[in-house]
Amino acid sequence: MFAFGKKGDEDSRSGAVATADAATLVPSQDSSATLNRSIAAVAEAIHNQVLTRIDPVVAVQLTRNDLTSRVHGLVAEIAMEQRVPLNQQEQQALAVEVVDDMVGLGPLEPLLRDNSVSDILVNGPSMIYVERHGKLELTQLCFRNDAHVLHVAQRIASLIGRRVDGSSPMLDARLADGSRVNVVIAPLSLKGACVSIRKFSRSVVEFSSFPKLGTVSPELRRALEIAARCRLNILISGGTGSGKTTLLNALSSMIDRSERIITIEDAAELQLQQPHVIQLETRPPNIEGQGQITQRELVRNSLRMRPDRIIVGEVRGPEAFDMMQAMNTGHNGSMSTIHANSARDAMARIENMILMANLSLPIRAIRGQIVSAIDLVVHIERMRDGVRRVTEVAQIAGLEEEVILLGSLFTYRYLGENPDGTLNGVFEATPSQPRFLRRLEYYGLASAFVEALNHKIRPVDVIP
């Protein structure tokens, strides 16, 4: 498998050792603490020599563990030849780096394996940020140069049969583990290739744990559980990274296991636990610009598949009209998410999306569709302490002249800041009679919902 270079390569290797630049070393997260700076340049040279001695045809046929084991042996051999004082731990770390470069995403691999990381943001070769527990932090990792970042981006594109280059400088993709990837390269990006990865979480957060996380209060959790069980049409709004999909996943656990559910997403992220789930995913155009399947086409097609509920991962365009039509034609209990700054803003965005469908409908008719389709708007935010909180739950109360009326059911009220930097606040309920009370009565849960709305905040409810 591993072929040694010829005599001429020996001279080039010794020259590489003498001229290797320490700044070009790309340590993995584990190796950065173990590789000594004084031997970093030599380690980089060994890294390059290993790559020249490996037969890629044979390497791709090995498992990752077998490849790492073979590369480790080769690293030890070269280190001995060059009389480089690398200990066993350093040799193993260097072997992992080489394998990450060969079959993975280079320095991003340890971040993909780190369960505490939710987002990976590459701003050029020397700046890699991650999000942990709702807050961004700069890592010590880096790529060798712009070409190294571009190589990783092109590897991602090739895995899904697409390309990213000067003629196609943007890419939306999904990794094998379900993580979403966005790539922007020069000339659009002035910092070189930029890669944004939203990691796919394999664990589903139980809705019962949301009060402990500070996302909702026990009463608000109970109200949302009832709303999902009683087949209310729910729209979840919020900004990027606010937790919309996580909340949608948690609410979907309230759906009865006997129902047929169809999910529609750009990149499959929902993890419904029911047995009768059909997952549909959009398809981008191929290299020739042909073969695209949009969310709107999937929503239309799903109506012919006898769904009990339709869940759209995120409405962002003309499919909003078809979603409203589905909610208005007997598919109660449907759910979706939308990017918006508030519940009121979500209504305006839905309206604009319907207008994108090139329909010559009057504004009043569009707003009438929205009012009759949506029951609840749940707005969630990632607040400055990194905690995702539901800040507003509003019902669609009706249409007065041409204005959509929203009735607040729950709101989050900020009280102050705790010594540890977390925010202190309460979830206040607004006693009222919901427009969908008859639906709740049909399922026998009206009194429980009204009880949650009538809950009085006590001092013990305020977490210090």
C-alpha positions in Angstrom: 0.0 0.0 0.0 2.7 2.5 1.0 5.3 3.0 -1.7 8.6 4.7 -0.7 9.9 7.5 -2.9 13.0 7.1 -5.0 16.5 8.5 -4.3 15.7 11.9 -5.7 12.9 12.2 -3.3 15.3 11.8 -0.3 17.0 15.0 -1.2 13.8 16.9 -1.6 12.6 15.5 1.7 15.7 16.8 3.5 15.2 20.2 1.9 11.6 20.2 2.9 12.6 19.6 6.5 15.0 22.5 6.4 12.5 25.0 4.8 9.2 23.9 6.3 7.4 26.8 7.8 6.1 26.3 11.4 3.1 28.5 10.8 1.7 26.0 8.1 1.2 23.2 10.6 -2.5 22.3 10.9 -2.9 20.6 14.3 -6.1 18.8 15.2 -7.8 19.9 18.5 -6.2 17.0 20.4 -2.7 17.4 18.8 -2.4 21.1 19.3 -1.5 20.6 22.9 0.9 17.8 22.3 3.0 18.9 19.2 5.9 21.0 20.5 6.4 24.3 18.6 10.1 23.6 18.2 9.3 20.5 16.0 6.2 21.9 14.3 8.0 22.5 11.0 9.5 19.0 10.9 6.1 17.6 11.8 4.6 19.4 8.8 7.3 18.0 6.6 6.5 14.5 7.8 2.9 15.2 7.1 3.7 16.0 3.5 6.0 13.0 3.1 3.3 10.6 4.3 0.9 11.9 1.7 3.4 11.3 -1.1 4.1 7.7 0.0 0.4 6.6 0.2 -1.3 4.9 -2.7 -4.8 6.6 -2.6 -6.3 3.7 -4.6 -5.5 1.3 -1.8 -6.1 3.8 1.0 -9.8 4.4 0.0 -10.5 0.6 0.4 -9.4 0.6 4.1 -11.6 1.4 7.0 -10.7 4.6 8.9 -9.2 2.7 11.8 -7.1 0.5 9.5 -5.9 3.6 7.5 -5.0 5.4 10.8 -3.0 2.4 12.0 -1.1 2.1 8.7 -0.4 5.9 8.6 0.8 5.8 12.2 3.3 3.2 11.3 4.5 5.3 8.3 4.8 8.4 10.5 7.0 6.4 13.0 9.1 5.2 10.1 9.7 8.6 8.6 10.4 10.1 12.0 13.0 7.5 12.6 14.6 8.2 9.2 14.7 11.9 9.9 15.7 11.4 13.5 12.8 13.5 14.7 12.1 13.2 18.5 8.3 12.5 18.2 6.9 10.5 21.0 4.1 7.9 20.6 1.3 10.4 21.4 2.6 13.0 18.9 3.0 10.3 16.2 -0.6 9.2 16.8 -1.9 12.8 16.7 0.0 13.4 13.4 -1.4 10.2 11.9 -5.0 11.3 12.8 -4.3 14.7 11.1 -3.1 13.0 7.9 -6.2 10.7 7.8 -8.5 13.7 8.4 -6.9 15.4 5.4 -7.2 12.3 3.2 -10.7 11.1 3.9 -12.3 13.8 6.0 -12.6 17.6 6.2 -9.1 18.3 7.5 -8.9 20.4 10.7 -12.8 20.5 10.9 -12.9 16.7 11.7 -12.3 17.0 15.5 -15.0 19.7 15.6 -17.5 17.5 13.8 -16.7 14.8 16.4 -17.2 17.2 19.4 -20.8 16.9 20.6 -20.6 20.2 22.5 -20.2 22.1 19.1 -23.4 23.1 17.3 -22.1 25.4 14.6 -18.7 25.6 12.8 -17.9 28.8 11.0 -14.8 29.1 8.8 -13.8 32.7 7.9 -10.9 32.0 5.6 -7.9 29.7 6.4 -6.8 31.2 9.7 -10.1 31.9 11.5 -12.4 29.1 12.7 -15.2 29.8 15.1 -17.5 27.4 16.8 -20.7 27.8 18.8 -20.9 26.1 22.2 -23.9 26.4 24.5 -25.3 29.3 22.4 -22.1 31.4 22.4 -19.4 31.8 19.7 -15.7 31.2 20.4 -12.5 31.3 18.3 -10.6 28.1 18.1 -6.9 27.5 17.7 -7.4 25.5 14.6 -6.5 26.7 11.1 -6.1 25.5 7.5 -2.7 25.7 5.7 -3.9 28.2 3.2 -6.8 29.3 1.0 -6.2 26.4 -1.3 -6.6 24.0 1.6 -10.0 25.5 2.5 -11.1 25.4 -1.1 -10.1 21.7 -1.4 -12.3 20.8 1.6 -15.2 22.8 0.1 -14.8 21.0 -3.2 -14.7 17.7 -1.5 -18.0 18.5 0.2 -19.5 19.5 -3.2 -18.2 16.3 -4.9 -20.0 14.1 -2.3 -23.3 15.3 -3.6 -22.5 15.5 -7.2 -22.1 19.3 -7.4 -19.3 21.8 -7.8 -18.0 25.0 -6.2 -15.7 27.1 -8.3 -15.4 30.5 -10.0 -18.5 29.9 -12.1 -20.5 28.5 -9.2 -19.2 30.2 -6.1 -22.0 29.3 -3.7 -23.1 25.9 -2.4 -25.8 24.5 -0.1 -25.1 20.9 0.8 -25.7 18.3 3.4 -23.0 16.0 4.9 -23.5 12.3 5.3 -24.4 12.7 9.0 -27.2 15.2 8.1 -25.2 18.4 9.0 -26.0 21.4 6.8 -23.2 23.2 4.9 -23.0 26.5 3.1 -20.0 27.5 1.2 -19.1 30.9 -0.3 -15.8 31.4 -2.2 -14.0 34.1 -4.1 -14.8 36.4 -5.8 -18.0 36.7 -3.7 -16.0 36.3 -0.4 -13.2 38.7 0.1 -11.7 36.6 2.9 -11.3 33.5 0.8 -13.5 30.4 1.1 -16.0 30.6 3.9 -17.7 27.5 5.2 -20.7 27.4 7.6 -21.7 24.1 9.1 -24.9 23.6 11.2 -24.3 20.3 12.9 -27.0 17.7 12.9 -28.0 16.7 16.4 -28.6 12.9 16.7 -30.2 13.4 20.2 -33.8 14.6 20.4 -34.4 17.0 23.3 -37.4 15.9 25.3 -40.0 18.6 25.6 -40.4 17.8 29.3 -36.8 19.1 29.8 -37.4 22.5 28.3 -38.4 24.1 31.6 -35.1 23.0 33.2 -33.2 24.6 30.2 -35.1 27.9 30.8 -36.8 27.7 27.4 -40.3 27.7 28.7 -42.1 27.6 32.1 -44.0 24.5 33.2 -47.3 26.2 32.4 -46.2 27.3 28.9 -44.9 23.8 28.3 -48.3 22.4 29.2 -50.1 24.8 27.0 -47.9 24.0 24.0 -48.3 20.3 24.6 -52.1 20.7 24.5 -51.9 22.8 21.4 -49.9 20.1 19.6 -52.2 17.3 20.8 -55.3 19.1 19.8 -54.1 19.5 16.2 -53.7 23.3 16.2 -51.8 24.7 13.3 -48.6 26.1 14.7 -46.1 28.5 13.2 -42.7 28.8 15.0 -40.8 32.0 14.3 -37.3 33.2 15.3 -33.9 34.2 14.0 -31.1 32.0 12.7 -29.9 29.6 15.4 -32.7 30.5 17.8 -33.8 26.9 18.2 -36.8 26.8 15.9 -36.1 23.3 14.6 -35.3 21.9 18.0 -38.7 23.3 19.3 -40.5 21.9 16.3 -38.9 18.5 16.9 -40.0 18.5 20.6 -43.5 19.6 19.8 -43.9 16.9 17.2 -43.4 14.2 19.9 -47.0 15.1 21.0 -48.4 13.9 17.7 -50.4 10.6 18.0 -48.5 7.6 16.8 -51.4 6.5 14.6 -51.2 9.6 12.4 -49.6 9.7 8.9 -47.1 12.6 8.9 -45.3 14.1 5.9 -42.3 16.3 6.5 -40.9 18.6 3.8 -37.4 20.2 4.2 -34.6 21.6 2.2 -32.2 19.5 4.3 -33.6 16.7 6.4 -33.2 17.7 10.1 -36.4 16.7 11.8 -36.3 13.5 13.8 -39.9 12.4 14.3 -40.3 9.4 16.5 -43.7 8.2 15.1 -43.7 5.1 13.0 -45.7 6.5 10.1 -43.5 9.3 8.8 -42.7 10.2 5.2 -39.7 12.5 4.7 -39.5 14.5 1.6 -36.4 16.7 0.7 -35.9 19.3 -2.0 -33.4 18.7 -4.8 -31.1 21.5 -6.0 -30.4 21.8 -9.7 -27.5 19.7 -11.1 -24.4 21.1 -12.8 -26.4 21.9 -15.9 -29.0 23.8 -13.9 -31.7 21.1 -14.5 -33.7 18.8 -12.2 -34.5 21.2 -9.3 -37.5 20.2 -7.1 -38.7 23.0 -4.9 -40.6 23.0 -1.6 -43.6 24.3 -3.3 -43.8 21.3 -5.6 -43.3 18.9 -2.6 -46.1 20.6 -0.6 -48.4 20.3 -3.6 -47.5 16.7 -4.1 -47.9 15.9 -0.4 -51.6 16.8 -0.6 -52.0 13.7 -2.9 -50.4 11.4 -0.3 -53.2 11.3 2.2 -51.4 13.1 5.0 -52.9 13.6 8.5 -50.4 16.3 9.2 -47.9 18.2 7.0 -44.8 19.6 8.6 -42.6 22.0 6.6 -39.2 22.5 8.1 -39.1 26.1 7.0 -41.3 28.2 4.8 -39.2 30.8 2.9 -41.0 31.4 -0.5 -44.1 30.8 -2.6 -44.7 27.4 -0.9 -46.3 29.5 2.0 -49.4 29.8 -0.1 -49.7 26.1 -0.6 -49.0 25.5 3.1 -51.9 27.9 4.0 -54.1 26.0 1.5 -53.2 22.7 3.2 -54.0 24.0 6.6 -57.3 25.3 5.3 -58.3 22.0 3.6 -58.5 19.6 6.6 -54.9 19.1 7.4 -55.2 20.4 11.0 -52.2 20.0 13.2 -49.7 21.1 10.6 -46.5 22.9 11.7 -43.8 24.9 10.2 -41.0 27.4 11.1 -40.2 30.8 9.6 -37.4 33.4 10.0 -38.9 36.5 11.7 -38.2 39.0 14.5 -41.5 38.7 16.2 -45.0 37.1 15.9 -46.3 40.2 14.2 -43.3 40.2 11.8 -44.0 36.5 11.0 -47.5 37.5 9.7 -46.0 40.1 7.4 -43.4 37.6 6.1 -46.0 35.0 5.3 -48.0 37.6 3.5 -45.0 38.6 1.4 -44.2 35.0 0.6 -47.7 34.4 -0.7 -47.3 37.5 -2.9 -44.1 35.8 -4.3 -46.4 33.1 -5.7 -47.5 35.7 -8.4 -51.1 35.4 -7.3 -53.4 38.3 -8.2 -55.2 38.0 -4.9 -56.2 41.1 -3.0 -54.4 41.7 0.3 -57.6 41.1 2.3 -58.1 37.7 0.8 -54.5 36.8 1.6 -54.8 37.9 5.2 -58.1 36.0 5.4 -56.3 32.9 4.3 -53.6 33.4 7.0 -56.2 34.0 9.8 -58.2 30.9 9.0 -55.1 28.7 8.5 -52.8 29.5 11.5 -53.9 29.1 15.2 -50.7 29.8 17.1 -47.5 31.7 16.5 -44.7 30.7 18.9 -41.7 33.1 18.8 -38.3 31.9 20.2 -35.1 33.8 20.6 -31.5 33.1 21.5 -30.8 35.6 24.2 -27.5 37.2 25.1 -26.8 34.6 27.8 -26.9 31.9 25.1 -30.2 30.4 26.3 -33.0 29.9 23.8 -36.3 31.1 25.3 -39.9 31.3 24.0 -40.5 35.0 24.3 -44.0 35.2 22.9 -47.0 32.9 22.1 -49.8 34.6 20.2 -53.1 33.4 18.9 -54.5 34.7 15.6 -57.5 36.4 17.0 -59.2 37.4 13.7 -59.2 40.1 11.0 -60.4 43.6 11.6 -60.9 45.5 8.3 -57.6 44.5 6.8 -55.5 44.1 9.9 -54.6 40.7 11.4 -55.3 40.7 15.1 -52.9 38.9 17.4 -53.8 38.0 20.9 -50.9 37.5 23.3 -51.2 34.3 25.4 -47.7 34.1 26.9 -44.8 36.6 27.0 -41.3 36.5 28.6 -40.6 39.5 30.8 -36.9 40.3 31.6 -36.3 41.1 35.2 -32.5 41.4 35.5 -29.2 39.5 35.3 -28.0 36.8 37.7 -24.4 36.9 39.1 -23.4 34.1 36.8 -24.4 36.2 33.7 -27.7 34.3 33.0 -30.8 36.4 32.5 -33.6 36.4 35.1 -37.2 36.7 34.0 -40.6 35.2 34.1 -43.1 33.8 31.6 -46.3 35.7 32.0 -49.6 34.3 30.9 -52.5 36.5 29.7 -55.9 35.1 30.9 -58.2 35.0 27.9 -60.6 32.8 25.9 -58.7 31.4 22.9 -60.4 31.5 19.5 -59.7 27.8 19.2 -61.4 26.9 22.5 -64.0 24.6 20.8 -61.2 22.6 19.3 -59.7 22.2 22.7 -63.1 21.1 24.1 -63.4 18.5 21.4 -60.3 16.9 22.7 -61.3 17.4 26.3 -58.3 19.6 27.1 -59.9 23.1 27.2 -60.0 23.4 31.0 -56.3 22.4 31.2 -55.3 25.0 28.7 -57.3 27.7 30.4 -55.8 26.7 33.8 -52.3 27.2 32.3 -53.4 30.7 31.1 -54.8 31.6 34.5 -51.6 30.6 36.4 -50.4 33.3 38.8 -46.7 34.1 39.0 -45.5 33.5 42.5 -42.1 34.6 43.9 -40.9 31.0 44.0 -41.4 30.9 40.2 -38.7 33.5 39.7 -35.3 31.7 39.4 -32.6 33.7 41.2 
